[in-house]
Amino acid sequence: MSAAAVNTADLFDERGEELESVSVQFQSLGGHSHFSGPVRTVRCFQDNALVKSTLATAGNGAVLVVDGRGSLRTALMGDLIAASAVANGWAGVVIYGAIRDRQAIAGLPLGVKALGSNPRKSAKTGAGETDVELQIDGVTVRPGAMIWCDPDGILLER
């Protein structure tokens, strides 16, 4: 945890109803347990081409939130895409779906939350949408809103 890391419990105590809490029990899988930043989004289903192309652009400390519809059937990010995110300055990735290469990803200086892992690759057709409003667990995820993640959970600006 870095000196600037914010604990979600303390942040919620301080700001309360200004924040939404995601109740889905994501696993913390990256090398950074605490991460935050402005949201960017991808909506896709068992196809990671948009995740890969988005994380290959300048992240400027943003957090990519991926709505993979909760599918654990294929991985939406592996170690090479995660390494690209690090190289391009992303603070983290939250995937409502699965990753792969979890041991390698755990060693990267990147915040990663996902539902789990699966070694199976996803399709790469580019199906999906970027920078759109998402709904995860009844919580609205808007591009540009702030997100905070730690082992306790995920908070988003309303």
N, C-alpha and C positions, 0 to 999 in steps of 0.2 A: 504494500500500500504506500503510495507516495504521500509526501507531506501535504499536498493539496487535495488529497482524496476526501470525498464527502461520504459520510455514512448515511444511508437512506433513512434509518430510524431517526437519527438526529434531525435530518432535513425535514422529515414528515412532522416531527414534533414542533419544529420551528414554523413551517409553512402550511401544514394541515390541508385544509380544503382547497388550497390553490393547486394541489397535486392529485393525480390519479395514481393508484397502485395497481399493478398487474398481478393478479393472484395466481396465474399459471406458474407452476413450480419449475422454472428453467434451471438447468444445471450450469454452474460456472466452469467453463472449460478452457479459458485462455490463460496466458501468463499473468495478466493483470486482473485482480479480483475486483477492483474498484475502477470504474470508468464512467465518463459522462461527456456530453457534447450536444451540439445541435443535431437533430434527426434528419437523415435522408432515408428514403424508403424504396423498397422493391416488393412487388407482389408477383409471385410465380408459383408454379406447381410442378415439382419434380423436374425442374429445368433450371440450371444455374447459370446460363449464359449472361443474363442481366446482372447477376450478383458479381460474376467475374469481371465484366466490362465496367461496372460501377466502381468496384474496388481498385481497378487499374487507373482510376482518375485521382486527382488530388483530393485528399480527404479533409485537409485543414482542420483536423481534430474532431471531425464529425463521427457520429455513430450510425451505421447502416442498420436499419430495422427491416428484416425480411419476413414477409408473410408467406410462408410455405404451406399454409392451410393445415399446419400441424402434422403433416405427413412425415413419418419415419421410414418410409419405403426407400427413399434415395437421399444421398447426402447433397446438400446445397453448397457446401464449402469444404475444401480440403486444405492440406498444408500449403500447397503452392499458391492458392488464392489468398489464404490468410497471410502468407509472407508478402504478397503483393500489397495487401492492405497496410501492413507495417511500413513497407518501403514508400508508400504513397501518403503516409501521415494520417491514417484513420485511427481514432481512439478505440473503436470497438465495433463489434457486430453482434446483433441480437437476431437469432434465427428461430422463428416459430416453425421448426422442422429439425432436420438432422444435419450433423457434420460428419466428416470422416477424418482419419489421421489425428485422432484426439491427443495422442501422446506428443506428437510433434507440435501441435497447436498449443498445448499446455506450456511449451518452452518458449513461445514467442511473446514479445512485449506488446500484447494486444488483449483487450477485453473481449471475451467471447461468451455469450450465453446462447444455449440451444436446448431443445427438448431431449436430445440424446445423440447417438451416433449410429451409422450404418456404413459398412465399407462399399456399398453399391453406389456407382456413379449415377448422376442424373442425366437427363437429356440435355442437349445443348443447341436447341433451335432458336432461343431468344424469345420464347413465348412469355408474356407477362407485361408489367407496367412499372415505370420508375417515377419517383417523386409524386406519388399519389397518397391520399389519405387512406390509412388502414384502420381496421377494427380488429383488435386482438383481445379476447376475453372481455368484450364489451367496452374496452378502453380505446378511445380515438387516438391514433398516432398520426400527428400532422408533421409534414416536412417543415423543418425550421424550429420546431418546439424543442425545448431542452429535455434530455433524458439523463437519468442517473441510475447506475447499476452497481450492485455490490452483492455479496453472498446472501444478504437478507431479501433482495428482490430488485424490482424495477419501479421507478417513479417517473412520471411524465407530467410536464406542465399541462394544465387543462386548456 
